[in-house]
Amino acid sequence: MARLSDDFCVAAAVNDREILAACLARSPDILSGRLKLMTYEGYSSAAAALNAGLDGSTAPFVILAHQDVYLPRPWLDNLIAQIEQIERKHENWGVLGLFGRKITGEWIGRVWSSGLGHEAGEGGFSPAEAATVDELLLVVRRASGLRFDENLPGFHLYGTDIVTEGRARGIPSFVIDAPVVHNSKPVKTLKGAYAQAYRYMQRKWRKRLPVPTLICDIEPHPIALWRAQLQSMKIYRRNVARPRRDAVEIAKALNYE
């Protein structure tokens, strides 16, 4: 079935209007009006904000993007082509991500990460069924019935959770080749809010552990989390002084547009 731009909208949880204006709101498909942008502020968790985004439009496909993501031209056309490719075999998909891990464990995707200071992955791949995806951008097919768990605290691991929920219901999710610029800052710590979300996921999915993530698998024992916390401090010290570059310039330099 051919998709139209009216089938899509963009929703974002926002806590910094300046970053939003410099990144997501500058995306050509949003500036041109092909994609409507809805913003949600003041929510206590990502799940609550993103469910508000799902409820805030009747579009069949809701693009849930971080405020610091830039969608290069012609990103919407790329997304539509990827969906059409998936739906030749899997009409009942749930979530699409741009970077993640296959159900066989391999990493897949292509995005620029300013927080890491480099491009992650490489393009040229076909859509692959995912065991987990990065939260920088998620596309949810509304008809799948999948929603975010508002008992999951904070702003972490909600991508892993919704993909795992889909797998438990027999609804596959996929990583697609549609690169973007994630003009993020390095993560300062995996303690506090991240650790709280990790412990919630341990309890919720205890019968399915280990659950793969992009940082450290969720396992019964927290040793994997402890190791990841140490590694995150090293990455933060290495990248914290790096200034945030212009998202459009990054996209052009990488031939994303």
N, C-alpha and C positions, 0 to 999 in steps of 0.2 A: 504494500500500500504506500503510495507516494505521501511524503510528509511535507507540510507547509510550515512557514515560520510561525503562524498562529497556533501551531500545536505545541509551542514551547514558551516558557517564561523563565526568568532568572530570579532567584531569591537569595538574599545574603543576610547573615547576622552581622551587624555593624556596631563597632565601638570606636571607630576613628574615621570621621568623614573626610579628612584630608587624604588618608591612604585610599579610601574608596574612590575619591575623585581622581587620584593619580594612577589607579590600576583598573579595577573592574568597570567603573563608570566610563572609562576611556575606550573600552572595547568597541571596535567599529560596528559590530552587530547591534550593540546597545545604543550607540550614538545615532545610528541610522534609523532606529525605531523597529528594526526587525525583531529584536528581543526586548520585551518589557522587563525592566528591573524593579523588583520590590525589595525594600529593606526593612529589617526588623531589629529594633534596639531595645536594650534594657531587660533582656531575658536572662534567667539565672542559669540556663544550660543550653547547649547546642541543640539538644533534642527538642526542647520546647520551642526555640526559635524556628527550627527547620520544619517542625510540624505546622507551625503557623504559616510558613511559606507554602507547604503543601495545601493548606486549607484556603490560602489567599488567592487562588486562581483556579479556573476550571480547565486550564491547559492540560492535555494528556501527559505531557512530559515536563517535569519541573527540574530545572538546573539549579542545584544548590552549591553556590560558589563562595569561597573565602573572599573577603573584601580586597585582599592583596593579590588577587589573580587577574591577569590580563588575557583576554581571549583574542588572539590575532586573527586578522582577516585571512581566509574565509572560514572561520571556525565553525559557524553554524552549518554551513554546507558540508564540512567534514563530518560533523556529528550525524547529520541526516543520512549520509552515505554509510556510516558505520552501523546505524540502527537498521537500515534496509538490509545490510549484509547479515546481521544477526537474525533478523526476523525471517529470513529464508529457511532457517532451521529451528529457531527458538522464538516463538511468538510470546511465550509466557515468561519473559525475562523480568527481573526486578530492578536492578541497579547497575549503572555503568560508572566506572572510574577511569582515571587517566594513568594511574600508576598503581601497581599492586603485586600480588603473588597469585600464580596459577594454583589450581587445586592440587597440582603435582609438586608445588613448592617453589618453582622458579620465579624469579622476579621478572616483571614485564611492564613496559610503558615507556613514555618519553615526555619529560617535563624539565623546564629550567627551575632550579631551586636556589634562590638567593641565600636562604638559610644554610644550605650546605656549601654554597659557593661554586656550584658546577651543575651541568646538565646531568640528569639521572636517566639512564636507560638509552634506548635507541629506537627509531621508528622502523616502518616497513613490515609490521606484523599484522596478522589477521586478529579479529576479536578473539580473546581467550577467556574461558570461564575462570572466575576469580574465587579465591578463598578469602581474600581480604583486599581492601583498596584504601588508598590515601584519601583523607577527607578534604583535600584542597578543592576538589570539585566532584560532585556526585550528580548523576542524572537518575531520577526516580520515575519509573513508569507508574502513573497513578493507578491504573487498572490492576496492578499487581496486589494492591491492598497493603503493601509494606509501609510501615511508619516507624518513626524513631522512638526508642524506649525512654520516656520522660523520667524514669527512675534512675537512669544512668546519669551520675552527677557530672557537672562541669562541661568541658569542651574537648574531650578526648575519647577516642576509641568508638565513636558512634558509627563510623564507616564499617569497621570490623563487626560491630554488633548487628547492623541491619543486613549485611551480607550473610552473616551466620544465621540470622533469623530466616532469611530467604532460603538458604540451603536446608534448614530444618523443615521447611514447608515444601520443598521440592521446586523452589523458584530460583533459577540460576541467575547469577550476576556476572558481568564481564568487564575486562579491561580493554579499552579501545585506543586506537592510534589517532589521537587528536591533541597534539601538544599545545601547551599553554606556558605562560611565564608565571611562576609563583614567586612574587617579589617579597618573600617572607624574611623575617628576622630569625637568627638561630635560636633554637629552644634552649632556655637557660637551665631548666632542671626537669627531671622526670619524677621528682618527689612531689609532695603536696597533691594537687588536683589530679595529676596523671596517675599517681599511685592509688588514689581513691577510686578512680575509674577502673584501674586494673583489678583491684580487689573486688569491685562489684562484678566485673566480668568473670572472675574466678568463681564466684558464688553462682551466678546466673547460668553459666555454661559448664558447670563442674562435670556433668555427664558426657560432655563432648571434648574435654581437654585432651591434648593441647589444642588451643585455638591460635592459628597463625596471625601475626600482625606484621607491620613493617618495621617495628622497633625491637620488640622481643616477644616471642610467643608467650601466650598466657598459659601458664602451667600451674599444677597444684602447689609447687614449692616456689618461693619468690626469688630464687637465685638468679634466674634469667633477668628479672627486673633489676636486681642489684647490679648486675654486670652492665646492663643498658644505662643505668644511672651514672655509672662511672664513665662510660663512653661518651654520654651526652655532655658531660662537663668538659671533656677534652675537645669535642667539636665546638662547643660554645666559646671556649677560650681562643680557639683557632680562628673563628669567624666573627666574633663580636665587634671588632674594630672596623670591619669592612663596611664602607658606606653603601646605602641602598641606591642602586642604579635606576635609571629611567626604564620603565617596563617596555615601552615602545622600542627604544633603542636595543634592548636585549632581544626582543622578538625579531627585529630586522637583522641583527648580527647573526642569529641562529637560523635565518631563512625560514622562520615560522610564518612570515607574511611577506 
